[in-house]
């Protein structure tokens, strides 16, 4: 079942409906507007994932291609690579921010405001 | 029969199989698309229209009450044990279920490391090789999981789950009579004692796609 849900989620039809439904309120993905079934939630999750993959493809991100998107195993591999990369980038950002914050080891200075005026 | 004719016959047979496979896939896709459109799933058994739908608030309360009652009933039964208790009993008999979990996790680590290599691979031959390795490891992981699930299938948690799903199915299953939808079974007893296995199987199959289960 998962393979069919993923096939639908990456199809032009569902991607178009999904993208338009985000912008236009009168386009609905399903007959029901709430109380979603497991299948519907599953499709929504994959629509979001494939939407981000098509964005990556459009942005010419590294290691993503049409061949990757139509292949479930390669898509999973790309998603894992992307999440690991995001983790390591965030870690790097944190470390470099720490270094900038305390560049040279000077303690931070607190400026006291002089709000009280002398009479 | 000449070799050429034999080849054509084989080719025709292969094309037939391919065509059937493609049609099956298309049918499956259309089926899923139909199931997705609404939060009620329609199906036919022996030309009778049935549907399963999401339960309303009072029905949900009824299902929860059923779960509580069954849980108490199982806990009062000395032959019924929790998963943890089964794990301990199996351990004494030389079957280590915790170790199965460890093996599955270590297989997942292996899968992840191959996946990371696959993500950066462009060469078709290497891609196919890595994909085959992943599929083999996933198969290995799945067979351990099946074994583990099978060993724990008598646990209170698992039996309770099956019972609640079955009660859920009874609550939300409706049959079309003229223009109206009516309950397919008058009570749970009638549902569980029904000999219409086709209806029960189709009903439970569809109910599983209604009930939310965390995906990741």
Contacts between the chains, C-beta under 8 A, distances in Angstrom:
chain1	res1	chain2	res2	distance
A	1	B	32	6.8
A	1	B	209	7.5
A	4	B	28	5.6
A	4	B	29	5.4
A	4	B	32	4.6
A	5	B	32	6.6
A	7	B	29	6.4
A	8	B	29	6.8
A	8	B	32	6.7
A	8	B	33	6.3
A	8	B	36	7.4
A	30	B	36	7.0
A	30	B	37	6.0
A	30	B	38	6.4
A	30	B	39	7.2
A	31	B	37	5.7
A	31	B	38	4.2
A	31	B	39	7.7
A	32	B	38	5.9
A	32	B	39	4.3
A	35	B	39	5.6
A	35	B	54	5.2
A	36	B	39	6.4
A	36	B	212	7.9
A	37	B	36	7.9
A	37	B	39	4.9
A	37	B	41	7.8
A	37	B	54	6.7
A	37	B	209	6.3
A	37	B	210	4.6
A	37	B	211	7.9
A	37	B	212	7.5
A	38	B	208	7.6
A	38	B	209	5.7
A	38	B	210	6.2
A	38	B	211	5.6
A	38	B	212	4.8
A	38	B	213	5.9
A	39	B	32	7.3
A	39	B	35	5.9
A	39	B	36	5.4
A	39	B	209	4.6
A	39	B	210	7.7
A	40	B	36	5.9
A	40	B	39	6.8
A	41	B	212	6.2
A	41	B	215	7.7
A	42	B	215	6.1
A	43	B	36	5.7
A	45	B	215	6.2
A	63	B	119	5.5
A	63	B	120	5.9
A	71	B	131	8.0
A	73	B	118	7.2
A	73	B	131	5.1
A	73	B	134	5.8
A	73	B	135	7.4
A	74	B	118	6.5
A	74	B	119	7.6
A	74	B	127	7.0
A	74	B	131	7.4
A	76	B	115	6.4
A	77	B	115	4.1
A	77	B	116	7.1
A	77	B	118	4.1
A	77	B	119	4.2
A	77	B	134	8.0
A	78	B	119	5.0
A	80	B	112	6.2
A	80	B	115	4.9
A	80	B	116	6.3
A	80	B	119	6.7
A	81	B	115	7.5
A	81	B	116	5.7
A	81	B	119	3.6
A	81	B	120	7.0
A	84	B	116	6.7
